[in-house]
Amino acid sequence: MNKVAVKQKQSTVDKQKVLEKLTGARIALLLKQPFFGNMATRMQLQEADWCPTAATDGKHFYYNPEFIDQLSPKETEFLIGHEVLHIVFDHFLRQDMREKQPWNVSADYAVNIVLQDENVGEMPQGDNKGLIDSKYRGWNAERIYEDVMGDPQKQNQQTMDVHIDWENGKATVRDKDGKEIQVELEMDRDEMKKIKDDVRAGVLQSAQVAGNSKTPKAIRSLIQELTEPVIDWRELLRQQVQSVIKNDYSFTRINRKTQHSGIVLPGLLNDETIDIAIAIDTSGSIEEEKLKDFMSEVKGIMEEYQDYKMKVWCFDTSVHNPQDFEANDGNDIMDYEPAGFGGTDFMVNWQYMKEENYEPKKLIVFTDGETWNEWGDESYCDTCWIIHSFYTENKPKPPFGAYSYYDKKI
């Protein structure tokens, strides 16, 4: 951490007793909640004058002695578990284009309901009390954010801790006059990647030590995702598109490697005409940034091949604006006008194809995977799902077809 700090009044707190309280809380967690206890002991305790409450960068547990001094032992356990879940769920890397404070509020709602359900300590009260709402049970931070953005009273609530912006390597805190200041962390992208890798390794090791019965359900789902190999989404997309190219043999393209022997064999004739369908999710949960990502990837497919035929449409609870694109028709996918932005019903894609008597060689669906009913008709056509939900703790998993999770950083 750099030298920028928030000026504090002279402390009368016994810092050694504060350190003993934190150490005791970690020991208590090791005994009662071994997953949280093991994860907590991987973070270095670091007193921080710049921090009014507590914070973590995944490597350190930053704390203000005066804040910790006000907490009971059980509230201290809850606070430690709170920081653990933030790093386990990657909340500091999942904000994307969302507004900062509503996102921080949403992340706190997401972790606090898990801590409450797992009986981890007691949620702090007072000025820095935790945020809790039982309706968010089982929701990830992204889904909570959509709900929070519809409730102005929730958007700017004070969170229990300081949330560090990993992307920019900064923490936003308030000085004694209430003015926001930026505190920079001495952490580059290589260091952030190492911390993230260490956290993932720590999750697996801590769960192994804790055992299945002592590992929270939300963490067990995350572990399943970490241990199940999923192909890189760009590689999957390339493979799926490439799979519809017909390779055949023709004497119009002679195999020159066999000519010297007097034997004439047909050469490989590569038909590079791509003929696929692309369905773009435009339901209300798709933010503008995700939609831009989807459109850019469709454009990327078109630019990669000299010849293609693609039927593109968007959908929410209906199919909208189906349009055919061919290599030389002069149409630009970036001029395509998405429509919809209502609920989500994947089945409308299959209903549309059947009504049009259209059976594509391959259907590629760009989506966030948030549907309220069936995913589609598995038997109708080959399907590939590109799911823009890489940073959620409960990633949707299609019941059929090839799939991968979109990661902008790949």
N, C-alpha and C positions, 0 to 999 in steps of 0.2 A: 504494500500500500504506500502511496506517496505521502508527502509531508502535509498535504492539505487536511485540515481537521476542523471540526466544529468546536468553537470555544465553549468550554463548560465551566460552571462555577466550581470553586474549590470543593472537592469531594471529601465527605467525612465517612464514607463507606469503608469498612474493613475489607480490603480487596482479597486478602487471604481467605476469609470466610466465604466470600463470593465464589472464589475458585473451588473451595471445598464443596460448596452447594452444587456447582456444576458437575464436579467429579462424582459426588454422591448420586446425583440424578442419573448419570450415565451408568453407574453400577446398578442402580435400581432397575433401569431398563434392561440391562444385561440379564438380570435375574427374572424379571417379570415379562418383558417383551424383547426376547433375544435378537429378533431381526433389527429392531430399532436401536438396541444397545450396541450391536456389532457395527452397524452403519455409523453410529455416533462416535465410536472410538476411533474411526478412521479419519475424523476431522480434528485438526489441531485447534485447541482453545486459544483464542487470540483476543486480548483486551483491545478495544478500539474506541478512542475518544470521539472519532468522527461519527460513530454509530449511536443513535439515540436509544435503540432497543437491542436487536440482534439481527444478524445476517449471515449468509454463507456464500462462498464462491465455489463450493464443492470440495475444497481442500481445507479451508479454515472455518471455524465457528467463531464469528466475530460477536463480541458482546460488550454492552455498556454495563459496568459494575453497578451503577445506581439502579438501572432497570432490573437486573437480576436480583438485587437486594430486596426489591419490593415483592418478588414472587415467592409463593410457598414452594416447598419441595415438589409437590405434585404438579404445580403450574410450570415449574422448571422442566420437568419431564415432558410435559405437553409441548413446550417451546422447542425442546431439542428434537422431538418427533416431528414437529412442524417443519423445521429446517431440513431434516432428513428427507421427508417426502417431496419437498420442492426440488431437491437435486435428483432424487430417484425418478421423478416424473418429468425431468427436463423442462420445467416451467420457464426457466430463464432463457431458453433457446426457442421457445414456441410462440413467442408473442407475434412474430411476423409483422404485418402492417396494422395490427390492432392498437387501439389507444392504450397508453401505458397504465394509467391508474385503474380503469375498468378491468384490464387484464390482470393486474396484481390482485384486485379484489376477487376476481373469478378464481384465480389460483389458490387463494386462501380458503375460499368456500370449498374448493375441491379437496384440499388436504385435511381441513378441520373435520369434515364429516367422516372421513376414514379414521382419523385419530379417535373421534368420539365412539365410533362403532367398535373399534379395537380396544377400547378402555385404556388408552395411553394417557396417564396422568389426568389432570383437570385443566380445562381451558381457562386461561387468564381472564380476569375481569378488570374493571377499572378503566383508565384512560386508553390503554392498549389492549382492550379485550378482543378475543378472537371473533371472527365472523362465522356464523353458522346458520344453515337453513336446511331443514330435513328434506325439502323437496329436491335438493341437489344430490341426494344419495344415489350413487351409481353413475352420476354424470361426470364427464371429463371437463377440463377447464374451458375448452373451446365451446362446448354446448352451454355451459354456465354463462360464458361471455355473451352469447347471443341473448340470453334471458336478461342479464344485467343491463345490456344496452337498451333494453326496452323499459327499464325502470330507473329514471333519473335519480331517485333517492339512493340507489345502491351504487351508482357509478363512481362516486368520489369518496366513498367511505375510507376511513383510516384503517390500514392493515396493522397487524400485530408486530410485524418485523419490517426491515428494509429489504427491498428486492433489488438485486444487482443485475444490471443489464450486461449480459455476457457478450452480446454482439458488439457493443461499443466499449466494453471494459470499464464501465462506470457505475457508480451508485449515486442515486439522488437522495439527498438528506436535507433536513431543514435546520438552520441555525437557531439560536435562542430567540431571534426576532421573527421566526417563522418564514424566513427567506430560503428558497431552494438553492442549494449549491451542488456542484458535481464533484465527486471524489473519484479520482482515477485509480484503477488497479494496475499493478505492474504485471500484466498477464497478456501474452500474445496468443495468436491463434494456435500455435503448436502446444502451448501450455494448456489452453482450453481443451484441445483434443485429448491431451494426456489425462486431464482431470475427468473428462467425460468417459474415457476408456476405463479409468480407475474406478469410477462410480459404478459402471456396468459390471465390472469384475467383482466389486464389493457387494452388489446386489445378489449375485449368484452365490458368493461365498457366505454371505450373511443368512441367506435363505437355507443354505445347506446346513449351517450350524443350528439355526432355529428349528428346522424341521417343518414339515408341511402344516401341522396343526397350529404352529406358532407364527406362521408367515401369513400376513393379511391377504385376503382374497384378491384385492386389487394388485398386490405385488405378485401373486402366483400367476395371474394373467400376463403381467409384464414379463415374467421369467419365461413363460411359454413362448412369447414373441421373441425374446432375446436368444433362445436356444433353438428355435426353428429357423433354419436358413431360408431366407427369401432372396431370390435373384435380384440384382441391381435393376431398377425399373427401366433405365435406358437400354440395357442389354435385352431385357425382356421385350420391350417395345420393338427393338430392331429385329429380334428373332421372330416375333409374331407377324410383323409386316413382311419379312423376308420369306416366311413360310408359304405365302400365297403366290409366290413367283413360280411359274411353271418352268421346269428344266426338261428339255427334250433333246432328241438327237436328230441331225439332219445331214444329208450328203452335200447340202449347199455350204456347209462349214466343215471341211475335211480335217480330220485329226492329223496334223502334220508330224506328230511323233511316230506314226506308224508308216509314213510314206516310204521311208528308205528300205523297208522290208518287202515292198511290193504289195503290201496288203493295204487296201483303202478302207478305213473305218469312218463312220460318221462322227462329226465333231459335236460337241455340246452346244446346243442352241438355248441360250438363256433369254427367256421372255420376261423382260423387266417391267411389264405392265402390272401395276399394283391395283387390285380391285377389292376394296374393302369398304365397310361402313363404320362411321364414327358417330357415337352418341355422346353429347356433352351435357353433363348435369348442370342445369341452371335453376335449381331449387333455391329456396330462400336462404339455406345455410351456406351457399357458395358466395364467398366475398368476391369483390371485383378483382383482387389480386390473384385469387385462384383461377378465376375465369380467364384472365390474361395469360396465366401459365398454360392452361389447357389449349387456348388458341395458338399460342406460340409453338407448342409441341406438334399440333396438327400441321402448322405451316412448315415445321422442320421435316416432317414426313414427306410433304409435297416437294420440298427443295432437294431431298436426297435422291429422288428417282426422276429419271427423264420422262417416264410415261406412267400415268396413273389415272385411275377412275375411282373417285371416292364419293360416297353419298354421306353428307353430313347433316345432322339435325341436333337440336337441343331439346331437353325435356325437363318437366317437373312432374305434374300429374297428367300432362298431355304432351304429345310431341309437337314441337314448334319449328317452323321454317326449314323443312327439309330441302336440301339443295344439292345438286350434282356438280362435282368439280372434275375437270379433266385437264391434262397437262397444258394443252394449247388453247383453252377456251378464253383466256384473258381474265378470268375471275380470280380475285385475290381473297384468300380465306380471311384476311384481316379486315376485309370490308363486310364480312358476314355479320348480320345483326342478330345476336342472341335474344331470346324472349323467354318468358316464363316467370321465374322467381317466386313460385308458390310453394306448395308442399312437394313431397317426393314419392314417386311411384315408378319403380324400375320396370314393372310389367307393361307399361304403356309402350315401351320400345318393341317388345315382342308382338303386342297387339297391332302396332303400326306395320311391322314387317309382314305379318300374316295377312292383314287387310290389303296390303299392296302387292301381295304375292311375291315378296322380295326375300330372297335367301342369300345373304352375302357369304363370301368365302370366309370372312372374318369380321366379327363385330368388336370394335375397341370402344370401351366405355371409360370416359374420364369422369370421375366422381369423387365425392368425399366419403362415400359409403354409408351415408346416413339415410336409411330407408325405414319405413314403418311396416312394410309387409314383405312379400316374396321378392327375391332378386331377379327372377326371370325364368325362362323356359330352357332348361339345360339341354334338351334334346334337339332344339331347333337349329342352332348354328354354333360354330366355334366362337368362344367369347374370351376376350382379354380385358382385365380390369386394371386401370391405373388409378390408384386411390390416393388422393391428396390429404392424407391424415397420418403422416409419418410420426409426428410428435404428439400422439395421444396415448394415454396409458391403456385404453381399451380399443385397440385398433380393430375396425370391422374386417371380417374375413369372409369373402364370398364362398358360398357353398359349392360352386362349380367354376370351371374355367381357370385360365392362368391369371395370376395377379401379382402386383408388386405395389410398393408404397412410394409415392412421389416424394422425392427429397430435392429441394431446390439447390442444395449444396453439392449434389453429385454432378 
